[in-house]
Amino acid sequence: PLPRQSTADYLTGCTDINERQYAPGRSAADVPSTSSALESAYRLSKYAQDNADVLEKYKIAMATDKADQEAFRQSVAADKKKGVSQKSPYTLGFTGQQRLQDRFQLYTSFTLSTALALVIGGAFFALPTTSAGAFTRAGLLFAALLTTCLDAFMEMPTQMVGRPILHKQTNYSMYRPSAVAIANTFADMPFSAARVLIFNICVYFMSNLNRSAGGFFTFHIFNYIAFLTMQGFFRTFGQLCTNFDSAFRLAAFFIPNFIEYTGYLEPVNSMKRWLFWIYYLNPIAYAWQGIMENEFRRINLTCDGTYIIPRNGGDVTKYPAGLEGNQVCTLFGSTGGAATVSGHQYVFAGYGLDTTDLWRRCFLVLLGMFFFFQLTQVIALEFFPQYVVNVGFKIFAKENAETKKLNEAQQAKKAARLEQAHGDEKLLEEVEKTEREEIIADRPYRKTFTWENLNYIVPVPGGTRRLLHDVNGYVKPGTLTALMGASGAGKTTCLDVLAQRKNIGVISGDVLVDGRPLTSDFARGTAYAEQMDVHEGTATVREAMRFSAYLRQPAEVSIEEKNAYVEEIIELLELQDISEAVVFCLGVEARKRLTIGVELASKPELLLFLDEPTSGLDAQSAWNLVRFLRKLADQGQAILCTIHQPSSLLFESFDRLLLLETGGETVYFGDIGSDSHIIRNYFARHGAVCPANVNPAEYMLEAIGAGVAARVGDRDWKDVWLDSPECSAVRKEIAAIKERGLAQPAPDGEALSTYATSFFYQLKLVVERNNRALWRMPDYIFTRLFVCMFISLWVSLSFLQLGDGVRDLQFRVFAIFWVCVLPAIIMSQIEPMFIMNRRIFIRESSSRIYSPYAFAVGQLLGEIPYNILCGIVYWALMVYPMGFGQGSAGVNGTGFQLLVIIFMMLFGVSLGQLIAAISPSVQVAVLFNPFIGLVLTTFCGVVIPYPTMNSFWRAWLYQLSPYTRTLAAMLSTELHGLVITCQSDEFYTFNPPSGQTCAEWANDFVDVFGGYLNNPNATSSCQYCEYRTGDEFYTPLNISFDNRWRDVFIIFAFFVFNVLVTIAASRFLRYAKR
């Protein structure tokens, strides 16, 4: 072993071609150097035989003396909790394992659920038991049930997030995987029951549903069991699917079907026979049947107002004020002359529901589905575990002509150097030494970085805390400086302060470059390799470095020069073999080298900062990394690096050390010296003598009290340092550095800028990288395309070739309403992607690579082409199968609808990015989606028609919903001029007074309110169709064909607003306090 080298470091060094050294007279030819040769040498050695002998003696001793075994068994038994079998590998019982499960965002979910309940209750406030409240009451029950059921969607990503913990704990035999499924359900039940109860109380009583105990508790039970069933449904998906995109596609297959085939959007008797089976497999359908039948069987609906035919209006006053024998109510299930309709008749005629025996038909089936999904969770966790395992292979991008040529040149250089190394190692060392001397001789003047009396104070509860106290030091070009200290001593804090990365607290002292204050281009002139290796995962090693070089080197440097410099960095860091490897598959050491390479690609003129680059690496990888840093320093780069307890060999590679103790106090700053003799002498002079066989880096930490032992000496080491001649010498050296620096010409102030390149060049490269990343993530794009394609196709099949009847008018409304579902789907996918990319941006923005404006706009532009494609696919599968374009707008109208759909897709992208930009995490971002989706869809005029909407909401929230404009633009275009022909079961039938024809009795009403009489000359059973054209349908809904272009531009204005807020949030909200 080398002097002061530990046994562990020596043994790992023997396996590394770059670290091992042969004894005099020996070489690779007669010393085992490969893995197989080292194994064979060990098996033939006396050490292997001695180890086998010791093992055999141990087995014999264990066979004869059972005392130790019995003691071990008793210890294991003592660890087991009450009720656990002695043969069980677990120390905790099944129920105990369940109790240890986590409660995820409990309080947030309660707050959100209550807010949603208040919104729904306010939207449907005090519904009357009249004809005006009939359709709206069904909409309320549908909205309440859907809100509760889709609230369980969060379980799907939650299951995926928890997989690593589940995998680790089950591998430790802490519990069976299936225990998690049962535990999640039982652990959630008390809290979900309370949450749903609060939700149901607010909705039920604010909206004036039937005020009876039986009615409320039946509503609550159905709603809650539906929630638990859908919770198990989404958890099963989260456990079975390998990634979020595949789970999202699977959910997108079922959720639209569940919503469409609940029985509300499309009544049972109107469903296509070949898709009717979905209704029977739909848990939401059974819950909706239950709450609909529960509510309407308890009430009778009174017909009044606009639901009476014929009636007075305008200048017409000849009809009775109430409903009498020669009039009819338009409610489902009504009969001529009857002023009331029973709830049972209404739901049977309108929705095909039977209010008898709902507990057997609905509740037992729903309960069975709940238990079924509990079983699927158990099976999924026990037999289909979906754990992401690092298989250790690398993925390489396909070479083009340029990269192939570059790779061949790199490999040729590497092969020549290896051949030279095998030929004559001493000659190679001499060549490298000569190269270093030439580099030093030709090195241009570089500036020196200094800091004096550096202090850093941060706010804490109850006051402030000083993290750095009067720290002094410098980093010269061509030197490698280590920053060390105990945990919590402020190593990373000091590095961040020096690199100007702190955005909270108060910094005081002088941080200078050649004696001058830092300028706006300081971040560009430095590089900072952070401890966490954050990179764009789909880029290759070469692409990542080029991106940094293009945006961080001066704009006047040509692309050819930047590319050539990147190739030099690749060679310097020995990344030739993986230059085309995709980043996300790299190992820890390779990612560390890439992090350094990305920073070096900026060609930092001043300084390279590194925060614990060896953390997480084994001894061999750490040695290789420090060897690379040494090569960089030898080429003239100034490096300041935090490092934690390096080996003696690593410590030898550094030129200078800044040592801190707790509180950010300086203990030592100065040279290390060969065999660490300078720093050893310093500590020895003050009573801390390092033994000959001890690592100096570890010993000095122990000496200052940073280890487990007490510090050496009576005085505090910070006081020793302040009184030492070395401290005075540092101050004098800093003064001399400043004097020499100020003698140099001052930089041109006009040439300084925050960013090296223009905004449009930044935007171009950011968009190019985003497009490349999306192209290499086909799952991400395919998932959105699949969702749009599937929803459009399934809705089209459900409403295939719509006719011109009144029922088909309502189906067209629901078909167009599905366009408003698209933004919610896009948002759910956009938000995680934006926040993940923001993590990369936060790291890159600290180095002033590109501006937040380029980031925000680049994120949007990268998404636009794919969303336009998705919009076209959705439009094509919607308008043609459903038979759109039959109105007077014709083919031009379908083209207009394509424009609306594309704008809605863009609105969804911008809204998702806005929510992500203002959210600190994905978990918080997705909590906004149900609330925003519910508000926008509830107040757009479909769930609550405009005439029946509360005037308070109609005055502002209805106007602010972009979905209002979407429905208005598409519906007016589709129905304008469409001639309506009622089907036989769509006419309202009434008898005229004796002696009058249908026309004589009802023509005045028809002239005012529209529609037509099918048999005007009849004297009985008058058949009235409510609409003559589609215009008569949408006009009472506050929709106008003349305003459709205005509505489209309002949608675009919402899109622009979202983009502007996203840009502002990206600029001012980083959620990265340092």
Secondary structure as UniProt FT lines:
FT   TURN            3..4
FT   HELIX           7..14
FT   TURN            17..19
FT   TURN            24..25
FT   TURN            28..30
FT   HELIX           35..43
FT   HELIX           46..64
FT   HELIX           67..79
FT   TURN            82..83
FT   TURN            86..87
FT   HELIX           94..99
FT   TURN            104..105
FT   HELIX           106..123
FT   TURN            124..126
FT   HELIX           131..133
FT   HELIX           134..150
FT   HELIX           151..154
FT   HELIX           155..161
FT   HELIX           163..171
FT   TURN            172..173
FT   HELIX           177..206
FT   TURN            207..208
FT   HELIX           213..240
FT   HELIX           244..260
FT   TURN            261..262
FT   HELIX           268..270
FT   HELIX           273..275
FT   HELIX           277..280
FT   HELIX           283..296
FT   TURN            297..298
FT   STRAND          300..302
FT   HELIX           305..307
FT   STRAND          308..309
FT   TURN            314..315
FT   TURN            325..326
FT   STRAND          328..329
FT   TURN            332..333
FT   TURN            336..337
FT   STRAND          340..342
FT   HELIX           343..351
FT   HELIX           359..363
FT   HELIX           364..383
FT   HELIX           401..423
FT   HELIX           425..442
FT   STRAND          449..460
FT   TURN            461..462
FT   STRAND          463..475
FT   TURN            477..478
FT   STRAND          480..485
FT   TURN            487..488
FT   HELIX           491..498
FT   TURN            499..500
FT   STRAND          506..513
FT   TURN            514..515
FT   STRAND          516..517
FT   TURN            520..521
FT   HELIX           522..525
FT   STRAND          526..529
FT   TURN            537..538
FT   HELIX           541..552
FT   TURN            555..556
FT   HELIX           559..572
FT   TURN            573..574
FT   HELIX           576..578
FT   TURN            579..580
FT   STRAND          581..582
FT   HELIX           583..585
FT   HELIX           588..600
FT   TURN            601..602
FT   STRAND          607..611
FT   TURN            613..616
FT   HELIX           619..634
FT   TURN            635..636
FT   STRAND          639..642
FT   HELIX           648..652
FT   STRAND          656..661
FT   TURN            662..664
FT   STRAND          665..671
FT   HELIX           674..676
FT   HELIX           677..685
FT   TURN            686..687
FT   TURN            692..693
FT   HELIX           696..703
FT   TURN            704..705
FT   HELIX           717..722
FT   HELIX           725..743
FT   HELIX           749..751
FT   HELIX           759..775
FT   HELIX           778..798
FT   TURN            799..801
FT   HELIX           806..817
FT   HELIX           818..821
FT   HELIX           822..845
FT   TURN            846..848
FT   HELIX           852..879
FT   TURN            880..883
FT   TURN            888..889
FT   HELIX           890..918
FT   HELIX           922..938
FT   HELIX           946..948
FT   HELIX           951..960
FT   HELIX           962..975
FT   TURN            976..977
FT   HELIX           984..986
FT   STRAND          988..990
FT   TURN            994..995
FT   HELIX           998..1009
FT   STRAND          1012..1013
FT   TURN            1016..1017
FT   STRAND          1022..1025
FT   HELIX           1030..1034
FT   HELIX           1035..1037
FT   HELIX           1041..1043
FT   HELIX           1044..1068
//
